[in-house]
Amino acid sequence: MKLVWFRNDLRLADNPALRHACADDEPVAALFIVSPTQWRQHKMAPIRQRFMLAQVDVLGHELAALGIPLHLLRLETFAEVPAALAELCREQGVTQLYANQAIEIDEQRRDHAVTAALAEQAVSCHWLNGCCVLPPGRVLTGSGEMFKVFTPFSRAWLKALDEDGFVIHRAPAPRGEPLPWQPLAKREWVDEALGQLTADPRWPVGEAEARRRLNDFLEKSVLDYGETRDFPAIAGTSGLSPYLAAGIISPRQCVAALQQRLGYRPQSKAQPGFVWLNELVWREFYRHLLVLIPTLSMNRPFKPETAALPWSWDPDAFAAWCEGRTGYPIVDAAMRCLNATGWMHNRLRMIVASFLTKDLHIHWRLGEDYFMSRLIDGDLAANNGGWQWAAGTGADAAPYFRVFNPTTQGQRFDPQGEFIRTWVTELADIPAAYVHQPHDWLRLKGRQDYPAPMVDHAVARVRAIEMFRSLEK
């Protein structure tokens, strides 16, 4: 018996672990482990937990139709996994375990412990690359080291992809008679751990839905992506991030679909489609970095010297940012959108991260954790990479003097205030000419229902730059 352990790879198609396990006629079973306590410790958003388990439900039904049973275990923490997995393998007569590699340090330590525990009963473990187009360690500098800077990584990644190529594998064929599947909603221990498993209607689960979104984006928006992606009031992005984070669709499927749509794989900014491909390369870069520098999984900065920065931990200022009460309309709209929907546009993520770290001078770790606790697409590598980029502690040549002006960012990327008015209801009736700096207009109307700016951006910007320059002394 072979056992396939599903984690953040909840799909049948282009799943290396599942494909290798189904390469012959030996019986195959599958496993998913529900770890509520560990998920909470990792700040996993409830909306992401529900999304993931809704997909597990779909996956279990689809596997059962192929004759592959999906076992569910509830183990509160990773520490319980090795012994429980060894016991399951003994009960089921498993001789081989297949799983796609994890890149986070806690997950890697768990998997090493599983390998050791299963080796004692002669169960071999096969760890495959299912989370990246190119596995970490494949894209190297001329001296054989992994990259720490994005631009040369991107060039080397494109070259390596041309050299290696890739194949998208279909879901496995049926392996026996269909099996019954009991929906998760009928399993009391799942509801007890995580509450009602009602999926968010804004984010339907299923591989078919992920492919539909991908194809719709490629058909309608990818050629204009470079011009529309920064405007939150426009549906200019793919909307695939939750599906990539849960592994409902693979990054290789995205690259392959882009290439099929265009008839070529773009290699430079001059070619249509490259801007979106480059976003996928950024995703790869942050995942490779997490493997290269495990301390990124431990709340440590990419640039060690920035650990000495005198960050603030002001709880009142942090709460105002979290709740969208900063007095800067684009920041407040973005945070209120996140709190209400579990998702935030990428341009807005940069704006609010810059505001927290460079205007309020609050430690990026607080923002990183808050995002993970709210985002349906929470992913440690991308989230940590984005926060450290914004904070000036991450993989960037000269980041500390990059300080976004929240007012001009709003004027540039939400010029008519459509997004702001949607989420900051106090400003729903304000004229477009005042929406980004509403306080004079509100005073004229005798209104005090929207907060004054928390800080003077010009003063805060100078302070942020001084913080970093002090490290050079």
C-alpha positions as CSV (number, residue, x, y, z in Angstrom):
1,M,0.0,0.0,0.0
2,K,1.1,3.5,-0.9
3,L,0.0,6.6,1.1
4,V,-0.2,10.1,-0.4
5,W,-0.1,12.8,2.3
6,F,-1.9,16.0,1.1
7,R,-0.9,19.3,2.6
8,N,-0.9,22.6,0.7
9,D,-1.4,20.7,-2.6
10,L,-5.1,20.0,-2.6
11,R,-5.5,18.9,-6.2
12,L,-5.5,15.9,-8.4
13,A,-3.9,17.4,-11.5
14,D,-0.2,18.2,-11.7
15,N,0.4,16.7,-8.2
16,P,3.8,15.0,-8.2
17,A,3.2,13.1,-5.0
18,L,-0.1,11.7,-6.3
19,R,1.3,11.0,-9.8
20,H,4.3,9.0,-8.5
21,A,2.2,7.0,-6.1
22,C,-0.2,6.1,-8.9
23,A,2.6,5.1,-11.3
24,D,1.8,1.3,-10.9
25,D,-1.0,-0.9,-9.9
26,E,-0.2,-1.0,-6.2
27,P,-3.1,0.1,-4.0
28,V,-3.1,3.8,-3.0
29,A,-4.7,5.7,-0.1
30,A,-4.5,9.3,0.8
31,L,-4.3,11.4,4.0
32,F,-5.0,14.9,5.3
33,I,-4.2,16.0,8.8
34,V,-6.3,18.6,10.5
35,S,-4.2,20.5,13.1
36,P,-6.3,23.3,14.7
37,T,-3.9,24.2,17.5
38,Q,-0.9,24.3,15.2
39,W,-2.8,26.4,12.6
40,R,-3.7,28.9,15.3
41,Q,-0.1,29.0,16.5
42,H,0.8,29.8,12.9
43,K,-1.8,32.6,12.8
44,M,-3.8,30.8,10.0
45,A,-6.9,32.9,9.2
46,P,-10.2,31.2,10.0
47,I,-11.4,32.1,6.5
48,R,-8.3,30.2,5.1
49,Q,-9.0,27.2,7.3
50,R,-12.6,27.0,6.1
51,F,-11.5,27.5,2.5
52,M,-8.9,24.7,2.8
53,L,-11.3,22.3,4.5
54,A,-14.0,23.0,1.9
55,Q,-11.4,21.9,-0.7
56,V,-10.5,18.8,1.3
57,D,-14.2,17.9,1.2
58,V,-14.2,18.2,-2.6
59,L,-10.9,16.4,-2.9
60,G,-12.1,13.5,-0.7
61,H,-15.1,13.1,-2.9
62,E,-13.0,13.1,-6.1
63,L,-10.5,10.7,-4.7
64,A,-13.3,8.3,-3.6
65,A,-14.6,8.4,-7.2
66,L,-11.2,7.2,-8.3
67,G,-11.2,4.4,-5.7
68,I,-8.7,6.1,-3.4
69,P,-9.8,6.5,0.2
70,L,-8.9,9.7,2.0
71,H,-8.1,9.3,5.7
72,L,-8.5,12.2,8.0
73,L,-6.6,12.6,11.2
74,R,-7.0,15.3,13.8
75,L,-3.7,16.0,15.5
76,E,-3.5,19.3,17.4
77,T,0.2,19.9,16.8
78,F,3.0,18.8,14.4
79,A,4.7,17.0,17.4
80,E,1.9,14.4,17.3
81,V,2.3,13.6,13.6
82,P,5.3,11.2,13.4
83,A,3.8,8.7,15.9
84,A,0.3,8.9,14.5
85,L,1.5,8.5,11.0
86,A,3.6,5.5,11.9
87,E,0.5,3.9,13.6
88,L,-1.7,4.6,10.5
89,C,1.0,3.0,8.2
90,R,1.0,-0.1,10.5
91,E,-2.8,-0.4,10.4
92,Q,-3.0,0.1,6.6
93,G,0.0,-1.9,5.6
94,V,1.7,1.1,4.1
95,T,5.2,0.6,2.7
96,Q,5.7,3.9,0.9
97,L,4.8,7.5,1.8
98,Y,4.5,10.2,-0.9
99,A,4.2,13.9,-0.2
100,N,5.2,17.2,-1.8
101,Q,7.9,19.0,0.0
102,A,7.2,21.7,2.6
103,I,9.4,24.8,2.6
104,E,8.6,26.3,6.1
105,I,11.0,25.4,8.9
106,D,8.4,23.9,11.3
107,E,7.0,21.8,8.5
108,Q,10.4,20.7,7.4
109,R,11.3,19.6,11.0
110,R,8.0,17.7,11.2
111,D,8.8,15.9,7.9
112,H,12.3,15.0,9.0
113,A,10.8,13.5,12.2
114,V,8.2,11.6,10.1
115,T,11.0,10.2,7.9
116,A,12.9,8.9,10.9
117,A,9.8,7.4,12.6
118,L,8.7,5.6,9.4
119,A,12.2,4.3,8.7
120,E,12.0,2.3,11.9
121,Q,9.2,0.2,10.3
122,A,10.8,0.1,6.8
123,V,8.4,2.7,5.3
124,S,10.2,4.7,2.7
125,C,9.4,8.4,2.2
126,H,9.4,10.2,-1.1
127,W,9.4,14.0,-1.0
128,L,8.7,15.7,-4.3
129,N,8.5,19.3,-5.6
130,G,4.9,20.4,-5.9
131,C,5.0,23.9,-4.6
132,C,7.3,25.6,-7.2
133,V,7.8,25.5,-10.9
134,L,11.5,25.0,-10.3
135,P,12.6,23.3,-7.1
136,P,14.6,25.3,-4.5
137,G,18.3,24.7,-5.3
138,R,17.8,24.5,-9.0
139,V,18.3,28.2,-9.7
140,L,21.9,29.1,-8.8
141,T,24.5,31.8,-9.3
142,G,27.6,31.2,-11.3
143,S,29.4,30.2,-8.1
144,G,26.7,27.6,-7.3
145,E,24.9,29.5,-4.6
146,M,21.2,30.4,-4.3
147,F,20.2,33.9,-5.2
148,K,19.4,36.6,-2.7
149,V,18.5,39.4,-5.2
150,F,15.4,39.2,-7.4
151,T,16.5,40.5,-10.8
152,P,19.4,38.1,-11.4
153,F,17.2,35.3,-9.9
154,S,14.5,36.1,-12.4
155,R,16.9,36.0,-15.4
156,A,18.4,32.7,-14.2
157,W,15.0,31.3,-13.5
158,L,13.8,32.0,-17.0
159,K,16.9,30.4,-18.4
160,A,16.6,27.3,-16.2
161,L,13.0,26.9,-17.2
162,D,14.0,27.0,-20.9
163,E,16.6,24.3,-20.2
164,D,14.4,22.0,-18.1
165,G,11.0,22.5,-19.5
166,F,8.1,20.8,-17.7
167,V,5.1,18.6,-18.3
168,I,1.6,19.1,-16.7
169,H,0.3,15.7,-15.6
170,R,-3.4,14.9,-15.6
171,A,-5.3,13.6,-12.7
172,P,-4.8,9.8,-12.2
173,A,-7.2,7.3,-13.8
174,P,-9.7,5.4,-11.7
175,R,-8.0,2.7,-9.7
176,G,-11.0,0.7,-8.6
177,E,-14.6,0.9,-7.8
178,P,-15.9,4.2,-6.4
179,L,-15.9,4.5,-2.7
180,P,-18.3,6.3,-0.3
181,W,-17.3,9.7,1.1
182,Q,-18.7,11.2,4.2
183,P,-18.8,15.1,3.9
184,L,-16.8,16.9,6.5
185,A,-19.9,18.8,7.7
186,K,-21.1,15.5,9.1
187,R,-18.0,14.9,11.1
188,E,-18.5,16.3,14.5
189,W,-14.9,16.6,15.4
190,V,-14.2,18.9,12.4
191,D,-17.0,21.2,13.3
192,E,-16.0,21.2,17.0
193,A,-12.5,22.2,16.1
194,L,-13.2,24.8,13.4
195,G,-16.8,25.9,13.6
196,Q,-19.3,25.6,10.7
197,L,-17.6,24.7,7.5
198,T,-19.5,27.0,5.3
199,A,-17.4,28.1,2.3
200,D,-17.2,31.8,1.4
201,P,-19.4,32.3,-1.7
202,R,-16.8,34.8,-3.0
203,W,-14.3,32.0,-3.2
204,P,-15.8,28.8,-4.6
205,V,-13.5,25.8,-4.2
206,G,-12.6,23.1,-6.7
207,E,-10.0,22.7,-9.4
208,A,-12.5,23.5,-12.1
209,E,-13.2,26.9,-10.4
210,A,-9.4,27.6,-10.3
211,R,-9.0,26.7,-13.9
212,R,-12.0,28.8,-14.9
213,R,-10.6,31.8,-13.1
214,L,-7.2,31.3,-14.8
215,N,-8.7,30.9,-18.2
216,D,-11.0,33.9,-17.8
217,F,-8.0,36.1,-16.7
218,L,-5.9,34.9,-19.6
219,E,-8.6,35.5,-22.0
220,K,-9.7,39.0,-20.8
221,S,-7.1,40.6,-18.7
222,V,-3.5,39.3,-19.0
223,L,-2.5,41.5,-21.9
224,D,-3.6,44.6,-20.0
225,Y,-2.3,43.4,-16.6
226,G,0.6,45.7,-16.6
227,E,-1.7,48.7,-16.9
228,T,-4.6,47.6,-14.7
229,R,-3.0,45.5,-11.9
230,D,-2.4,48.5,-9.5
231,F,-6.0,49.8,-9.5
232,P,-8.1,48.2,-6.7
233,A,-11.4,49.4,-8.1
234,I,-10.7,47.5,-11.3
235,A,-10.9,43.7,-11.6
236,G,-7.4,43.6,-13.2
237,T,-5.8,40.7,-11.3
238,S,-6.2,37.0,-11.6
239,G,-7.8,36.3,-8.3
240,L,-5.8,33.1,-8.1
241,S,-3.8,33.7,-4.9
242,P,-6.1,31.7,-2.6
243,Y,-6.0,28.8,-5.0
244,L,-2.3,28.9,-5.3
245,A,-1.8,29.1,-1.5
246,A,-4.0,26.0,-0.9
247,G,-2.5,24.2,-3.9
248,I,-5.8,23.9,-5.7
249,I,-3.9,25.0,-8.8
250,S,-0.2,24.7,-9.3
251,P,2.2,27.5,-10.5
252,R,3.3,25.2,-13.3
253,Q,-0.3,25.0,-14.5
254,C,-0.4,28.8,-14.5
255,V,2.8,29.1,-16.6
256,A,1.7,26.4,-19.0
257,A,-1.7,28.1,-19.5
258,L,0.0,31.5,-20.1
259,Q,2.3,30.0,-22.7
260,Q,-0.6,28.2,-24.4
261,R,-2.7,31.5,-24.5
262,L,0.2,33.5,-26.0
263,G,1.8,30.9,-28.1
264,Y,5.2,31.6,-26.5
265,R,6.7,32.1,-23.0
266,P,7.5,35.8,-22.5
267,Q,11.1,36.6,-21.7
268,S,11.2,40.3,-21.2
269,K,9.1,43.3,-20.2
270,A,8.7,44.2,-23.9
271,Q,6.6,41.0,-24.4
272,P,2.9,40.9,-23.6
273,G,2.2,38.6,-20.6
274,F,5.6,39.1,-19.0
275,V,4.4,41.3,-16.1
276,W,2.1,38.5,-14.8
277,L,4.7,35.8,-15.4
278,N,7.1,38.0,-13.4
279,E,4.7,38.0,-10.5
280,L,4.9,34.2,-10.5
281,V,8.6,34.4,-10.5
282,W,8.4,36.7,-7.4
283,R,6.4,34.0,-5.8
284,E,9.1,31.5,-6.6
285,F,11.9,33.8,-5.4
286,Y,10.3,34.2,-1.9
287,R,9.8,30.4,-1.6
288,H,13.4,29.7,-2.6
289,L,14.6,32.3,-0.1
290,L,12.6,30.6,2.7
291,V,14.6,27.4,2.0
292,L,17.9,29.2,1.8
293,I,17.4,31.3,4.9
294,P,15.3,29.2,7.5
295,T,15.4,32.1,10.0
296,L,12.9,33.9,7.8
297,S,10.4,31.4,9.2
298,M,11.4,32.5,12.7
299,N,10.5,36.2,12.7
300,R,14.0,37.2,11.9
301,P,14.9,39.9,9.2
302,F,16.6,39.0,6.0
303,K,19.1,41.7,6.7
304,P,20.5,40.8,10.2
305,E,21.7,44.3,10.9
306,T,18.1,45.6,10.8
307,A,17.2,43.6,13.9
308,A,18.7,46.7,15.8
309,L,16.1,49.1,14.4
310,P,14.1,50.9,17.1
311,W,10.7,49.7,16.0
312,S,7.6,50.8,17.9
313,W,5.1,48.3,19.5
314,D,2.5,51.0,20.3
315,P,-0.8,48.9,20.8
316,D,-3.1,51.9,20.3
317,A,-1.5,52.9,17.0
318,F,-1.4,49.3,15.8
319,A,-5.1,48.9,16.6
320,A,-6.0,52.0,14.7
321,W,-4.2,50.6,11.7
322,C,-5.8,47.2,12.0
323,E,-9.3,48.7,12.2
324,G,-8.9,51.3,9.5
325,R,-8.9,54.4,11.7
326,T,-5.7,56.1,10.5
327,G,-7.2,59.1,8.9
328,Y,-5.6,58.2,5.5
329,P,-8.5,57.1,3.3
330,I,-6.7,54.6,1.1
331,V,-5.1,52.9,4.1
332,D,-8.4,52.7,6.0
333,A,-10.3,51.4,3.0
334,A,-7.7,48.7,2.4
335,M,-7.8,47.5,6.0
336,R,-11.5,47.5,6.2
337,C,-11.7,45.5,3.0
338,L,-9.3,43.0,4.5
339,N,-11.2,42.7,7.7
340,A,-14.5,42.2,5.8
341,T,-13.4,39.9,3.0
342,G,-10.2,38.2,4.0
343,W,-8.4,39.5,0.9
344,M,-6.5,42.6,-0.1
345,H,-5.3,43.9,-3.5
346,N,-1.5,43.7,-3.9
347,R,-1.0,47.4,-4.4
348,L,-2.9,48.0,-1.2
349,R,-0.8,45.5,0.7
350,M,2.3,47.5,-0.2
351,I,0.6,50.8,0.8
352,V,-0.6,49.7,4.2
353,A,2.6,47.8,5.0
354,S,4.6,51.0,4.2
355,F,2.3,53.0,6.3
356,L,2.6,50.7,9.3
357,T,6.4,50.5,9.1
358,K,7.5,53.8,7.7
359,D,4.8,56.2,9.0
360,L,3.9,54.6,12.3
361,H,7.4,52.9,12.7
362,I,5.7,49.8,14.1
363,H,7.5,46.5,13.8
364,W,6.8,44.6,10.6
365,R,6.3,41.4,12.5
366,L,3.0,42.7,13.9
367,G,1.7,43.5,10.4
368,E,2.9,40.2,9.0
369,D,1.1,38.3,11.8
370,Y,-2.1,40.4,11.3
371,F,-2.2,39.7,7.6
372,M,-1.8,35.9,8.2
373,S,-4.6,36.0,10.8
374,R,-7.0,37.6,8.2
375,L,-5.9,36.6,4.7
376,I,-7.6,33.7,2.8
377,D,-4.4,33.5,0.7
378,G,-2.0,33.7,3.7
379,D,1.3,32.1,2.6
380,L,4.4,32.5,4.8
381,A,6.9,32.9,2.0
382,A,4.9,35.6,0.1
383,N,3.7,37.3,3.2
384,N,7.0,37.5,4.9
385,G,8.7,38.5,1.6
386,G,6.2,41.3,1.0
387,W,6.4,42.7,4.5
388,Q,10.2,42.7,4.7
389,W,10.3,44.4,1.3
390,A,8.0,47.1,2.5
391,A,9.8,47.5,5.9
392,G,13.2,47.8,4.3
393,T,14.6,44.7,6.1
394,G,14.2,42.3,3.2
395,A,15.8,41.2,-0.1
396,D,16.3,44.6,-1.8
397,A,19.4,46.6,-2.8
398,A,18.5,50.0,-1.3
399,P,15.0,49.9,0.3
400,Y,15.1,52.2,3.3
401,F,14.4,55.4,1.5
402,R,11.3,53.9,-0.3
403,V,8.5,55.4,1.7
404,F,5.1,55.4,0.1
405,N,3.1,58.6,0.4
406,P,-0.4,57.2,1.3
407,T,-2.1,60.3,-0.1
408,T,-0.4,60.3,-3.5
409,Q,-0.7,56.6,-3.7
410,G,-4.5,56.9,-3.3
411,Q,-4.6,59.7,-5.9
412,R,-2.6,57.7,-8.4
413,F,-4.3,54.3,-8.0
414,D,-7.8,55.2,-6.9
415,P,-8.1,58.6,-8.6
416,Q,-11.9,58.9,-8.4
417,G,-12.1,57.4,-4.9
418,E,-14.3,54.5,-6.0
419,F,-12.5,52.0,-3.8
420,I,-12.3,54.4,-0.9
421,R,-16.0,55.2,-1.0
422,T,-16.9,51.5,-1.1
423,W,-15.1,50.7,2.2
424,V,-15.0,54.0,4.1
425,T,-18.7,54.6,4.5
426,E,-18.1,57.9,6.2
427,L,-16.8,59.2,2.9
428,A,-19.4,57.7,0.6
429,D,-20.9,61.1,-0.3
430,I,-17.7,63.1,-0.6
431,P,-16.8,64.7,-3.9
432,A,-13.9,63.1,-5.8
433,A,-11.8,66.3,-5.5
434,Y,-11.7,65.8,-1.7
435,V,-11.8,62.1,-1.2
436,H,-8.0,61.7,-0.7
437,Q,-7.7,64.6,1.7
438,P,-11.2,64.8,3.2
439,H,-10.7,66.7,6.4
440,D,-11.2,70.3,5.2
441,W,-14.4,69.3,3.4
442,L,-15.7,67.4,6.5
443,R,-15.0,70.4,8.7
444,L,-16.9,72.7,6.4
445,K,-19.8,70.3,6.7
446,G,-19.5,70.3,10.4
447,R,-18.8,66.6,10.5
448,Q,-16.5,64.7,12.8
449,D,-17.3,61.1,11.8
450,Y,-13.9,60.4,10.2
451,P,-10.6,60.5,12.2
452,A,-7.9,63.1,11.6
453,P,-4.6,61.8,10.2
454,M,-2.7,59.9,12.9
455,V,0.7,61.3,11.8
456,D,2.1,63.9,9.5
457,H,3.5,61.8,6.7
458,A,6.3,64.2,5.8
459,V,7.6,64.2,9.4
460,A,7.1,60.4,9.7
461,R,9.0,59.8,6.5
462,V,12.1,61.7,7.7
463,R,12.0,59.7,11.0
464,A,11.9,56.4,9.0
465,I,14.9,57.3,7.0
466,E,16.8,58.4,10.1
467,M,16.1,55.1,11.7
468,F,17.8,53.3,8.9
469,R,20.7,55.7,8.5
470,S,21.5,55.3,12.2
471,L,22.4,51.7,11.4
472,E,25.3,52.9,9.3
473,K,26.9,54.9,12.1
